[in-house]
């Protein structure tokens, strides 16, 4: 798969929820709680939002796919940017774009999946 000529691979899926889930991590910046699914086939994160969260309504109401890209700026060119680009943890850059009313998270990272998910347990990422 490609976006703007940039190769993309599946990274994870984010799903909004209103239910409290075990081991939630809180992001004060976004007014959001994140927890990880027990699914072993795919990385899935649940996102629960506080009233008044400043994140775009599409992120708060629709599931989103996250795609790993080699060039975040090029991949996001021409799209409506809903969030970012920003670097929630060192070595992990994120932008969320809108494509046809659907939020899509684009990530560019030098971290291995093992490093990233270990850090995600203690630090907030979308």
N, CA, C and O atoms as a printed pandas DataFrame, in Angstrom:
     atom_number atom_name residue_name chain_id  residue_number  x_coord  y_coord  z_coord
0              1         N          UNK        A               1    0.845   -1.174    0.000
1              2        CA          UNK        A               1    0.000    0.000    0.000
2              3         C          UNK        A               1    0.886    1.230    0.000
3              4         O          UNK        A               1    1.962    1.236    0.596
4              5         N          UNK        A               2    0.421    2.274   -0.676
5              6        CA          UNK        A               2    1.163    3.528   -0.712
6              7         C          UNK        A               2    0.229    4.715   -0.507
7              8         O          UNK        A               2   -0.935    4.689   -0.906
8              9         N          UNK        A               3    0.761    5.743    0.118
9             10        CA          UNK        A               3    0.091    7.035    0.247
10            11         C          UNK        A               3    1.071    8.080   -0.262
11            12         O          UNK        A               3    2.177    8.206    0.262
12            13         N          UNK        A               4    0.667    8.833   -1.288
13            14        CA          UNK        A               4    1.530    9.852   -1.886
14            15         C          UNK        A               4    2.890    9.274   -2.285
15            16         O          UNK        A               4    3.914    9.945   -2.156
16            17         N          UNK        A               5    2.899    8.037   -2.764
17            18        CA          UNK        A               5    4.133    7.397   -3.199
18            19         C          UNK        A               5    4.998    6.874   -2.068
19            20         O          UNK        A               5    6.117    6.424   -2.313
20            21         N          UNK        A               6    4.511    6.922   -0.837
21            22        CA          UNK        A               6    5.246    6.447    0.338
22            23         C          UNK        A               6    4.680    5.087    0.744
23            24         O          UNK        A               6    3.472    4.949    0.934
24            25         N          UNK        A               7    5.541    4.094    0.875
25            26        CA          UNK        A               7    5.094    2.768    1.298
26            27         C          UNK        A               7    4.570    2.810    2.729
27            28         O          UNK        A               7    5.135    3.477    3.594
28            29         N          UNK        A               8    3.484    2.089    2.958
29            30        CA          UNK        A               8    2.841    2.045    4.269
30            31         C          UNK        A               8    2.642    0.601    4.687
31            32         O          UNK        A               8    2.360   -0.264    3.858
32            33         N          UNK        A               9    2.791    0.348    5.974
33            34        CA          UNK        A               9    2.472   -0.959    6.534
34            35         C          UNK        A               9    1.585   -0.758    7.758
35            36         O          UNK        A               9    1.670    0.261    8.443
36            37         N          UNK        A              10    0.739   -1.740    8.019
37            38        CA          UNK        A              10   -0.144   -1.670    9.182
38            39         C          UNK        A              10    0.690   -1.585   10.446
39            40         O          UNK        A              10    1.677   -2.306   10.598
40            41         N          UNK        A              11    0.289   -0.694   11.361
41            42        CA          UNK        A              11    0.974   -0.556   12.640
42            43         C          UNK        A              11    0.060   -0.942   13.798
43            44         O          UNK        A              11    0.398   -1.813   14.600
44            45         N          UNK        A              12   -1.090   -0.293   13.881
45            46        CA          UNK        A              12   -2.065   -0.650   14.911
46            47         C          UNK        A              12   -3.426   -0.067   14.560
47            48         O          UNK        A              12   -3.557    0.683   13.593
48            49         N          UNK        A              13   -4.420   -0.408   15.337
49            50        CA          UNK        A              13   -5.752    0.148   15.190
50            51         C          UNK        A              13   -6.139    0.806   16.503
51            52         O          UNK        A              13   -5.876    0.265   17.577
52            53         N          UNK        A              14   -6.764    1.972   16.418
53            54        CA          UNK        A              14   -7.267    2.672   17.593
54            55         C          UNK        A              14   -8.781    2.685   17.569
55            56         O          UNK        A              14   -9.389    2.985   16.542
56            57         N          UNK        A              15   -9.394    2.358   18.706
57            58        CA          UNK        A              15  -10.847    2.267   18.778
58            59         C          UNK        A              15  -11.347    3.118   19.951
59            60         O          UNK        A              15  -10.948    2.896   21.094
60            61         N          UNK        A              16  -12.218    4.089   19.667
61            62        CA          UNK        A              16  -12.797    4.873   20.760
62            63         C          UNK        A              16  -13.718    4.007   21.616
63            64         O          UNK        A              16  -14.386    3.103   21.115
64            65         N          UNK        A              17  -13.741    4.299   22.899
65            66        CA          UNK        A              17  -14.633    3.596   23.818
66            67         C          UNK        A              17  -15.066    4.559   24.912
67            68         O          UNK        A              17  -14.382    5.544   25.191
68            69         N          UNK        A              18  -16.183    4.276   25.519
69            70        CA          UNK        A              18  -16.629    5.062   26.673
70            71         C          UNK        A              18  -16.454    4.274   27.968
71            72         O          UNK        A              18  -16.704    4.790   29.057
72            73         N          UNK        A              19  -16.023    3.018   27.840
73            74        CA          UNK        A              19  -15.856    2.152   29.002
74            75         C          UNK        A              19  -14.449    2.240   29.579
75            76         O          UNK        A              19  -13.470    2.294   28.834
76            77         N          UNK        A              20  -14.349    2.256   30.904
77            78        CA          UNK        A              20  -13.047    2.172   31.553
78            79         C          UNK        A              20  -12.498    0.781   31.295
79            80         O          UNK        A              20  -13.231   -0.207   31.343
80            81         N          UNK        A              21  -11.193    0.711   31.019
81            82        CA          UNK        A              21  -10.563   -0.568   30.712
82            83         C          UNK        A              21   -9.350   -0.753   31.639
83            84         O          UNK        A              21   -8.804    0.227   32.147
84            85         N          UNK        A              22   -8.937   -1.990   31.855
85            86        CA          UNK        A              22   -7.779   -2.238   32.730
86            87         C          UNK        A              22   -6.504   -1.584   32.186
87            88         O          UNK        A              22   -6.308   -1.482   30.975
88            89         N          UNK        A              23   -5.656   -1.151   33.097
89            90        CA          UNK        A              23   -4.323   -0.619   32.786
90            91         C          UNK        A              23   -4.350    0.567   31.820
91            92         O          UNK        A              23   -3.503    0.665   30.932
92            93         N          UNK        A              24   -5.318    1.461   31.993
93            94        CA          UNK        A              24   -5.360    2.665   31.161
94            95         C          UNK        A              24   -4.198    3.589   31.515
95            96         O          UNK        A              24   -3.805    3.712   32.675
96            97         N          UNK        A              25   -3.663    4.230   30.486
97            98        CA          UNK        A              25   -2.642    5.267   30.656
98            99         C          UNK        A              25   -3.292    6.599   30.291
99           100         O          UNK        A              25   -4.040    6.686   29.317
100          101         N          UNK        A              26   -3.003    7.631   31.074
101          102        CA          UNK        A              26   -3.654    8.925   30.877
102          103         C          UNK        A              26   -2.734    9.900   30.173
103          104         O          UNK        A              26   -1.556   10.009   30.512
104          105         N          UNK        A              27   -3.272   10.613   29.188
105          106        CA          UNK        A              27   -2.569   11.700   28.519
106          107         C          UNK        A              27   -3.255   13.003   28.901
107          108         O          UNK        A              27   -4.358   13.289   28.434
108          109         N          UNK        A              28   -2.609   13.789   29.746
109          110        CA          UNK        A              28   -3.170   15.074   30.150
110          111         C          UNK        A              28   -3.270   16.008   28.950
111          112         O          UNK        A              28   -4.225   16.777   28.839
112          113         N          UNK        A              29   -2.286   15.946   28.049
113          114        CA          UNK        A              29   -2.272   16.814   26.874
114          115         C          UNK        A              29   -3.537   16.624   26.023
115          116         O          UNK        A              29   -4.062   17.593   25.474
116          117         N          UNK        A              30   -4.024   15.387   25.914
117          118        CA          UNK        A              30   -5.167   15.110   25.054
118          119         C          UNK        A              30   -6.466   14.839   25.812
119          120         O          UNK        A              30   -7.522   14.715   25.192
120          121         N          UNK        A              31   -6.407   14.744   27.144
121          122        CA          UNK        A              31   -7.606   14.405   27.899
122          123         C          UNK        A              31   -8.133   13.039   27.475
123          124         O          UNK        A              31   -9.318   12.868   27.189
124          125         N          UNK        A              32   -7.210   12.064   27.443
125          126        CA          UNK        A              32   -7.532   10.760   26.871
126          127         C          UNK        A              32   -6.841    9.656   27.669
127          128         O          UNK        A              32   -5.723    9.816   28.158
128          129         N          UNK        A              33   -7.549    8.532   27.781
129          130        CA          UNK        A              33   -6.993    7.326   28.382
130          131         C          UNK        A              33   -6.771    6.304   27.274
131          132         O          UNK        A              33   -7.597    6.178   26.370
132          133         N          UNK        A              34   -5.658    5.571   27.339
133          134        CA          UNK        A              34   -5.340    4.543   26.346
134          135         C          UNK        A              34   -5.059    3.236   27.058
135          136         O          UNK        A              34   -4.366    3.197   28.075
136          137         N          UNK        A              35   -5.612    2.162   26.505
137          138        CA          UNK        A              35   -5.299    0.821   27.005
138          139         C          UNK        A              35   -5.102   -0.096   25.806
139          140         O          UNK        A              35   -5.594    0.167   24.709
140          141         N          UNK        A              36   -4.372   -1.173   26.044
141          142        CA          UNK        A              36   -4.055   -2.103   24.970
142          143         C          UNK        A              36   -4.972   -3.316   25.022
143          144         O          UNK        A              36   -5.354   -3.779   26.096
144          145         N          UNK        A              37   -5.316   -3.819   23.850
145          146        CA          UNK        A              37   -6.146   -5.007   23.717
146          147         C          UNK        A              37   -5.311   -6.243   24.029
147          148         O          UNK        A              37   -4.082   -6.204   23.974
148          149         N          UNK        A              38   -5.986   -7.330   24.353
149          150        CA          UNK        A              38   -5.315   -8.607   24.552
150          151         C          UNK        A              38   -5.205   -9.392   23.248
151          152         O          UNK        A              38   -4.731  -10.528   23.242
152          153         N          UNK        A              39   -5.637   -8.792   22.153
153          154        CA          UNK        A              39   -5.571   -9.434   20.839
154          155         C          UNK        A              39   -4.113   -9.740   20.498
155          156         O          UNK        A              39   -3.254   -8.865   20.609
156          157         N          UNK        A              40   -3.832  -10.971   20.085
157          158        CA          UNK        A              40   -2.459  -11.368   19.769
158          159         C          UNK        A              40   -2.142  -11.250   18.283
159          160         O          UNK        A              40   -0.972  -11.252   17.898
160          161         N          UNK        A              41   -3.177  -11.146   17.440
161          162        CA          UNK        A              41   -2.961  -11.086   15.995
162          163         C          UNK        A              41   -2.623   -9.681   15.511
163          164         O          UNK        A              41   -1.823   -9.514   14.590
164          165         N          UNK        A              42   -3.235   -8.666   16.134
165          166        CA          UNK        A              42   -3.061   -7.270   15.734
166          167         C          UNK        A              42   -2.882   -6.405   16.969
167          168         O          UNK        A              42   -3.400   -6.718   18.041
168          169         N          UNK        A              43   -2.149   -5.320   16.809
169          170        CA          UNK        A              43   -2.053   -4.338   17.895
170          171         C          UNK        A              43   -3.305   -3.474   17.838
171          172         O          UNK        A              43   -3.594   -2.837   16.825
172          173         N          UNK        A              44   -4.044   -3.466   18.945
173          174        CA          UNK        A              44   -5.252   -2.656   19.043
174          175         C          UNK        A              44   -5.171   -1.866   20.336
175          176         O          UNK        A              44   -4.848   -2.407   21.393
176          177         N          UNK        A              45   -5.473   -0.558   20.235
177          178        CA          UNK        A              45   -5.527    0.297   21.407
178          179         C          UNK        A              45   -6.932    0.846   21.541
179          180         O          UNK        A              45   -7.577    1.203   20.555
180          181         N          UNK        A              46   -7.400    0.908   22.795
181          182        CA          UNK        A              46   -8.686    1.507   23.116
182          183         C          UNK        A              46   -8.417    2.914   23.624
183          184         O          UNK        A              46   -7.500    3.119   24.420
184          185         N          UNK        A              47   -9.211    3.894   23.172
185          186        CA          UNK        A              47   -9.061    5.291   23.582
186          187         C          UNK        A              47  -10.372    5.781   24.197
187          188         O          UNK        A              47  -11.432    5.722   23.574
188          189         N          UNK        A              48  -10.272    6.265   25.432
189          190        CA          UNK        A              48  -11.426    6.833   26.132
190          191         C          UNK        A              48  -11.134    8.299   26.400
191          192         O          UNK        A              48  -10.057    8.642   26.887
192          193         N          UNK        A              49  -12.083    9.160   26.085
193          194        CA          UNK        A              49  -11.865   10.604   26.125
194          195         C          UNK        A              49  -12.642   11.255   27.251
195          196         O          UNK        A              49  -13.790   10.903   27.521
196          197         N          UNK        A              50  -11.994   12.216   27.906
197          198        CA          UNK        A              50  -12.668   13.018   28.908
198          199         C          UNK        A              50  -13.591   14.015   28.219
199          200         O          UNK        A              50  -13.325   14.422   27.088
200          201         N          UNK        A              51  -14.677   14.415   28.889
201          202        CA          UNK        A              51  -15.472   15.510   28.338
202          203         C          UNK        A              51  -14.565   16.734   28.162
203          204         O          UNK        A              51  -13.765   17.044   29.044
204          205         N          UNK        A              52  -14.686   17.407   27.061
205          206        CA          UNK        A              52  -13.871   18.584   26.819
206          207         C          UNK        A              52  -12.517   18.291   26.182
207          208         O          UNK        A              52  -11.720   19.209   25.990
208          209         N          UNK        A              53  -12.244   17.034   25.852
209          210        CA          UNK        A              53  -10.985   16.717   25.164
210          211         C          UNK        A              53  -10.893   17.569   23.899
211          212         O          UNK        A              53  -11.875   17.737   23.177
212          213         N          UNK        A              54   -9.714   18.098   23.646
213          214        CA          UNK        A              54   -9.510   18.980   22.500
214          215         C          UNK        A              54   -9.206   18.227   21.208
215          216         O          UNK        A              54   -9.047   18.852   20.159
216          217         N          UNK        A              55   -9.124   16.899   21.260
217          218        CA          UNK        A              55   -8.864   16.141   20.036
218          219         C          UNK        A              55  -10.051   16.252   19.084
219          220         O          UNK        A              55  -11.197   16.386   19.514
220          221         N          UNK        A              56   -9.762   16.197   17.801
221          222        CA          UNK        A              56  -10.784   16.329   16.770
222          223         C          UNK        A              56  -11.903   15.311   17.010
223          224         O          UNK        A              56  -11.629   14.171   17.387
224          225         N          UNK        A              57  -13.162   15.713   16.794
225          226        CA          UNK        A              57  -14.291   14.789   17.004
226          227         C          UNK        A              57  -14.180   13.480   16.223
227          228         O          UNK        A              57  -14.654   12.451   16.704
228          229         N          UNK        A              58  -13.575   13.485   15.042
229          230        CA          UNK        A              58  -13.419   12.238   14.293
230          231         C          UNK        A              58  -12.568   11.234   15.069
231          232         O          UNK        A              58  -12.847   10.036   15.050
232          233         N          UNK        A              59  -11.525   11.725   15.752
233          234        CA          UNK        A              59  -10.679   10.826   16.548
234          235         C          UNK        A              59  -11.421   10.287   17.763
235          236         O          UNK        A              59  -11.141    9.182   18.229
236          237         N          UNK        A              60  -12.364   11.066   18.272
237          238        CA          UNK        A              60  -13.094   10.657   19.466
238          239         C          UNK        A              60  -14.264    9.724   19.157
239          240         O          UNK        A              60  -14.799    9.078   20.058
240          241         N          UNK        A              61  -14.663    9.653   17.877
241          242        CA          UNK        A              61  -15.873    8.897   17.564
242          243         C          UNK        A              61  -15.676    7.751   16.576
243          244         O          UNK        A              61  -16.496    6.834   16.536
244          245         N          UNK        A              62  -14.615    7.778   15.783
245          246        CA          UNK        A              62  -14.406    6.737   14.769
246          247         C          UNK        A              62  -13.141    5.933   15.045
247          248         O          UNK        A              62  -12.143    6.498   15.493
248          249         N          UNK        A              63  -13.162    4.637   14.790
249          250        CA          UNK        A              63  -11.911    3.865   14.839
250          251         C          UNK        A              63  -10.944    4.408   13.790
251          252         O          UNK        A              63  -11.359    4.955   12.769
252          253         N          UNK        A              64   -9.667    4.249   14.055
253          254        CA          UNK        A              64   -8.667    4.672   13.063
254          255         C          UNK        A              64   -7.609    3.594   12.898
255          256         O          UNK        A              64   -7.287    2.865   13.837
256          257         N          UNK        A              65   -7.086    3.509   11.706
257          258        CA          UNK        A              65   -5.954    2.635   11.437
258          259         C          UNK        A              65   -4.696    3.495   11.535
259          260         O          UNK        A              65   -4.710    4.670   11.168
260          261         N          UNK        A              66   -3.613    2.905   12.031
261          262        CA          UNK        A              66   -2.318    3.579   12.068
262          263         C          UNK        A              66   -1.388    2.851   11.109
263          264         O          UNK        A              66   -1.259    1.628   11.155
264          265         N          UNK        A              67   -0.749    3.614   10.249
265          266        CA          UNK        A              67    0.145    3.065    9.243
266          267         C          UNK        A              67    1.555    3.582    9.474
267          268         O          UNK        A              67    1.753    4.768    9.734
268          269         N          UNK        A              68    2.521    2.702    9.380
269          270        CA          UNK        A              68    3.922    3.080    9.515
270          271         C          UNK        A              68    4.424    3.527    8.144
271          272         O          UNK        A              68    4.230    2.828    7.149
272          273         N          UNK        A              69    5.068    4.692    8.096
273          274        CA          UNK        A              69    5.586    5.265    6.852
274          275         C          UNK        A              69    7.048    5.656    7.048
275          276         O          UNK        A              69    7.511    5.841    8.173
276          277         N          UNK        A              70    7.766    5.780    5.929
277          278        CA          UNK        A              70    9.170    6.207    5.989
278          279         C          UNK        A              70    9.327    7.723    5.893
279          280         O          UNK        A              70   10.366    8.259    6.280
280          281         N          UNK        A              71    8.306    8.424    5.382
281          282        CA          UNK        A              71    8.386    9.867    5.184
282          283         C          UNK        A              71    7.047   10.485    5.570
283          284         O          UNK        A              71    6.130   10.563    4.752
284          285         N          UNK        A              72    6.942   10.920    6.812
285          286        CA          UNK        A              72    5.694   11.437    7.365
286          287         C          UNK        A              72    5.197   12.668    6.617
287          288         O          UNK        A              72    4.008   12.770    6.315
288          289         N          UNK        A              73    6.092   13.601    6.316
289          290        CA          UNK        A              73    5.682   14.833    5.642
290          291         C          UNK        A              73    5.119   14.544    4.254
291          292         O          UNK        A              73    4.067   15.064    3.881
292          293         N          UNK        A              74    5.813   13.728    3.507
293          294        CA          UNK        A              74    5.362   13.397    2.145
294          295         C          UNK        A              74    4.037   12.627    2.181
295          296         O          UNK        A              74    3.134   12.912    1.394
296          297         N          UNK        A              75    3.921   11.669    3.078
297          298        CA          UNK        A              75    2.698   10.874    3.167
298          299         C          UNK        A              75    1.494   11.732    3.537
299          300         O          UNK        A              75    0.387   11.465    3.070
300          301         N          UNK        A              76    1.685   12.752    4.360
301          302        CA          UNK        A              76    0.555   13.567    4.833
302          303         C          UNK        A              76    0.240   14.753    3.922
303          304         O          UNK        A              76   -0.763   15.435    4.135
304          305         N          UNK        A              77    1.068   15.011    2.918
305          306        CA          UNK        A              77    0.859   16.138    2.021
306          307         C          UNK        A              77   -0.477   16.029    1.298
307          308         O          UNK        A              77   -0.827   14.981    0.755
308          309         N          UNK        A              78   -1.218   17.139    1.305
309          310        CA          UNK        A              78   -2.486   17.206    0.587
310          311         C          UNK        A              78   -3.689   16.747    1.395
311          312         O          UNK        A              78   -4.820   16.849    0.919
312          313         N          UNK        A              79   -3.475   16.248    2.598
313          314        CA          UNK        A              79   -4.578   15.813    3.446
314          315         C          UNK        A              79   -4.892   16.881    4.482
315          316         O          UNK        A              79   -4.036   17.693    4.832
316          317         N          UNK        A              80   -6.120   16.869    4.966
317          318        CA          UNK        A              80   -6.499   17.698    6.093
318          319         C          UNK        A              80   -5.847   17.091    7.336
319          320         O          UNK        A              80   -6.113   15.939    7.679
320          321         N          UNK        A              81   -5.000   17.859    8.004
321          322        CA          UNK        A              81   -4.290   17.370    9.191
322          323         C          UNK        A              81   -5.178   17.574   10.422
323          324         O          UNK        A              81   -5.556   18.701   10.744
324          325         N          UNK        A              82   -5.502   16.485   11.098
325          326        CA          UNK        A              82   -6.312   16.549   12.311
326          327         C          UNK        A              82   -5.463   16.724   13.560
327          328         O          UNK        A              82   -5.918   17.286   14.556
328          329         N          UNK        A              83   -4.209   16.232   13.501
329          330        CA          UNK        A              83   -3.325   16.285   14.664
330          331         C          UNK        A              83   -1.880   16.180   14.200
331          332         O          UNK        A              83   -1.546   15.354   13.350
332          333         N          UNK        A              84   -1.032   17.023   14.765
333          334        CA          UNK        A              84    0.399   16.923   14.509
334          335         C          UNK        A              84    0.836   17.695   13.283
335          336         O          UNK        A              84    0.163   18.607   12.804
336          337         N          UNK        A              85    2.005   17.281   12.797
337          338        CA          UNK        A              85    2.872   16.228   13.326
338          339         C          UNK        A              85    3.484   16.614   14.676
339          340         O          UNK        A              85    3.760   17.780   14.955
340          341         N          UNK        A              86    3.678   15.591   15.487
341          342        CA          UNK        A              86    4.299   15.781   16.794
342          343         C          UNK        A              86    5.062   14.518   17.158
343          344         O          UNK        A              86    4.913   13.486   16.503
344          345         N          UNK        A              87    5.885   14.599   18.211
345          346        CA          UNK        A              87    6.712   13.473   18.646
346          347         C          UNK        A              87    6.382   13.161   20.107
347          348         O          UNK        A              87    6.981   13.735   21.016
348          349         N          UNK        A              88    5.416   12.239   20.334
349          350        CA          UNK        A              88    5.011   11.954   21.709
350          351         C          UNK        A              88    6.101   11.275   22.538
351          352         O          UNK        A              88    6.164   11.457   23.753
352          353         N          UNK        A              89    6.947   10.504   21.890
353          354        CA          UNK        A              89    8.113    9.917   22.544
354          355         C          UNK        A              89    9.281   10.022   21.562
355          356         O          UNK        A              89    9.069    9.980   20.350
356          357         N          UNK        A              90   10.498   10.156   22.062
357          358        CA          UNK        A              90   11.647   10.289   21.164
358          359         C          UNK        A              90   11.732    9.127   20.169
359          360         O          UNK        A              90   11.617    7.960   20.542
360          361         N          UNK        A              91   11.935    9.476   18.900
361          362        CA          UNK        A              91   12.068    8.467   17.862
362          363         C          UNK        A              91   10.749    7.985   17.287
363          364         O          UNK        A              91   10.721    7.014   16.531
364          365         N          UNK        A              92    9.634    8.664   17.643
365          366        CA          UNK        A              92    8.305    8.252   17.188
366          367         C          UNK        A              92    7.507    9.498   16.838
367          368         O          UNK        A              92    7.033   10.209   17.725
368          369         N          UNK        A              93    7.356    9.766   15.524
369          370        CA          UNK        A              93    6.622   10.948   15.050
370          371         C          UNK        A              93    5.263   10.520   14.524
371          372         O          UNK        A              93    5.121    9.457   13.919
372          373         N          UNK        A              94    4.263   11.365   14.762
373          374        CA          UNK        A              94    2.879   11.041   14.442
374          375         C          UNK        A              94    2.183   12.228   13.785
375          376         O          UNK        A              94    2.415   13.382   14.145
376          377         N          UNK        A              95    1.332   11.923   12.821
377          378        CA          UNK        A              95    0.358   12.876   12.291
378          379         C          UNK        A              95   -0.923   12.090   12.052
379          380         O          UNK        A              95   -0.880   10.922   11.666
380          381         N          UNK        A              96   -2.058   12.732   12.283
381          382        CA          UNK        A              96   -3.334   12.112   11.961
382          383         C          UNK        A              96   -3.969   12.952   10.865
383          384         O          UNK        A              96   -4.146   14.162   11.005
384          385         N          UNK        A              97   -4.309   12.281    9.769
385          386        CA          UNK        A              97   -4.912   12.959    8.629
386          387         C          UNK        A              97   -6.351   12.483    8.462
387          388         O          UNK        A              97   -6.753   11.450    8.999
388          389         N          UNK        A              98   -7.110   13.263    7.706
389          390        CA          UNK        A              98   -8.471   12.881    7.363
390          391         C          UNK        A              98   -8.507   12.518    5.887
391          392         O          UNK        A              98   -8.031   13.273    5.040
392          393         N          UNK        A              99   -9.068   11.372    5.591
393          394        CA          UNK        A              99   -9.231   10.919    4.206
394          395         C          UNK        A              99  -10.671   10.457    4.033
395          396         O          UNK        A              99  -11.048    9.389    4.517
396          397         N          UNK        A             100  -11.474   11.262    3.343
397          398        CA          UNK        A             100  -12.871   10.911    3.114
398          399         C          UNK        A             100  -13.678   10.796    4.387
399          400         O          UNK        A             100  -14.585    9.968    4.470
400          401         N          UNK        A             101  -13.368   11.610    5.383
401          402        CA          UNK        A             101  -14.084   11.574    6.652
402          403         C          UNK        A             101  -13.554   10.554    7.642
403          404         O          UNK        A             101  -14.099   10.408    8.736
404          405         N          UNK        A             102  -12.497    9.850    7.270
405          406        CA          UNK        A             102  -11.909    8.809    8.131
406          407         C          UNK        A             102  -10.558    9.270    8.673
407          408         O          UNK        A             102   -9.696    9.666    7.889
408          409         N          UNK        A             103  -10.349    9.229    9.993
409          410        CA          UNK        A             103   -9.017    9.553   10.521
410          411         C          UNK        A             103   -8.046    8.401   10.249
411          412         O          UNK        A             103   -8.385    7.230   10.421
412          413         N          UNK        A             104   -6.844    8.755    9.824
413          414        CA          UNK        A             104   -5.774    7.788    9.593
414          415         C          UNK        A             104   -4.529    8.315   10.299
415          416         O          UNK        A             104   -4.093    9.438   10.048
416          417         N          UNK        A             105   -3.971    7.512   11.165
417          418        CA          UNK        A             105   -2.752    7.888   11.885
418          419         C          UNK        A             105   -1.551    7.422   11.073
419          420         O          UNK        A             105   -1.479    6.263   10.665
420          421         N          UNK        A             106   -0.621    8.322   10.845
421          422        CA          UNK        A             106    0.621    8.000   10.158
422          423         C          UNK        A             106    1.747    8.097   11.168
423          424         O          UNK        A             106    1.853    9.091   11.886
424          425         N          UNK        A             107    2.591    7.074   11.233
425          426        CA          UNK        A             107    3.703    7.075   12.180
426          427         C          UNK        A             107    5.012    6.845   11.439
427          428         O          UNK        A             107    5.096    6.023   10.527
428          429         N          UNK        A             108    6.011    7.580   11.847
429          430        CA          UNK        A             108    7.368    7.397   11.341
430          431         C          UNK        A             108    8.252    7.186   12.560
431          432         O          UNK        A             108    8.282    8.016   13.469
432          433         N          UNK        A             109    8.970    6.072   12.571
433          434        CA          UNK        A             109    9.754    5.752   13.759
434          435         C          UNK        A             109   11.020    4.988   13.402
435          436         O          UNK        A             109   11.086    4.276   12.400
436          437         N          UNK        A             110   12.016    5.161   14.253
437          438        CA          UNK        A             110   13.241    4.375   14.162
438          439         C          UNK        A             110   13.237    3.268   15.218
439          440         O          UNK        A             110   14.164    2.460   15.282
440          441         N          UNK        A             111   12.193    3.239   16.040
441          442        CA          UNK        A             111   12.100    2.247   17.110
442          443         C          UNK        A             111   11.600    0.914   16.565
443          444         O          UNK        A             111   10.783    0.881   15.645
444          445         N          UNK        A             112   12.086   -0.165   17.125
445          446        CA          UNK        A             112   11.523   -1.474   16.799
446          447         C          UNK        A             112   10.157   -1.574   17.464
447          448         O          UNK        A             112    9.855   -0.799   18.371
448          449         N          UNK        A             113    9.337   -2.507   17.031
449          450        CA          UNK        A             113    8.035   -2.684   17.669
450          451         C          UNK        A             113    8.190   -3.013   19.152
451          452         O          UNK        A             113    7.420   -2.520   19.977
452          453         N          UNK        A             114    9.163   -3.828   19.494
453          454        CA          UNK        A             114    9.376   -4.178   20.904
454          455         C          UNK        A             114    9.713   -2.932   21.729
455          456         O          UNK        A             114    9.169   -2.748   22.819
456          457         N          UNK        A             115   10.603   -2.076   21.218
457          458        CA          UNK        A             115   10.956   -0.845   21.924
458          459         C          UNK        A             115    9.746    0.075   22.053
459          460         O          UNK        A             115    9.495    0.648   23.113
460          461         N          UNK        A             116    9.014    0.205   20.976
461          462        CA          UNK        A             116    7.869    1.101   20.964
462          463         C          UNK        A             116    6.803    0.665   21.954
463          464         O          UNK        A             116    6.334    1.480   22.748
464          465         N          UNK        A             117    6.414   -0.593   21.926
465          466        CA          UNK        A             117    5.329   -1.031   22.807
466          467         C          UNK        A             117    5.770   -1.058   24.266
467          468         O          UNK        A             117    4.945   -0.897   25.165
468          469         N          UNK        A             118    7.067   -1.260   24.507
469          470        CA          UNK        A             118    7.569   -1.165   25.884
470          471         C          UNK        A             118    7.420    0.269   26.392
471          472         O          UNK        A             118    6.975    0.487   27.519
472          473         N          UNK        A             119    7.792    1.247   25.558
473          474        CA          UNK        A             119    7.645    2.650   25.937
474          475         C          UNK        A             119    6.182    3.044   26.047
475          476         O          UNK        A             119    5.820    3.838   26.915
476          477         N          UNK        A             120    5.339    2.502   25.183
477          478        CA          UNK        A             120    3.913    2.843   25.194
478          479         C          UNK        A             120    3.252    2.455   26.511
479          480         O          UNK        A             120    2.232    3.035   26.885
480          481         N          UNK        A             121    3.819    1.486   27.214
481          482        CA          UNK        A             121    3.255    1.074   28.496
482          483         C          UNK        A             121    3.391    2.161   29.560
483          484         O          UNK        A             121    2.631    2.185   30.528
484          485         N          UNK        A             122    4.361    3.060   29.381
485          486        CA          UNK        A             122    4.596    4.083   30.377
486          487         C          UNK        A             122    4.409    5.507   29.865
487          488         O          UNK        A             122    4.341    6.445   30.660
488          489         N          UNK        A             123    4.324    5.680   28.545
489          490        CA          UNK        A             123    4.202    7.002   27.977
490          491         C          UNK        A             123    2.985    7.046   27.058
491          492         O          UNK        A             123    2.606    6.029   26.477
492          493         N          UNK        A             124    2.378    8.214   26.929
493          494        CA          UNK        A             124    1.164    8.333   26.108
494          495         C          UNK        A             124    1.498    8.544   24.650
495          496         O          UNK        A             124    2.268    9.439   24.301
496          497         N          UNK        A             125    0.920    7.723   23.806
497          498        CA          UNK        A             125    0.943    7.938   22.359
498          499         C          UNK        A             125   -0.475    7.750   21.869
499          500         O          UNK        A             125   -1.274    7.091   22.534
500          501         N          UNK        A             126   -0.803    8.308   20.733
501          502        CA          UNK        A             126   -2.180    8.196   20.251
502          503         C          UNK        A             126   -2.437    6.830   19.686
503          504         O          UNK        A             126   -3.545    6.549   19.230
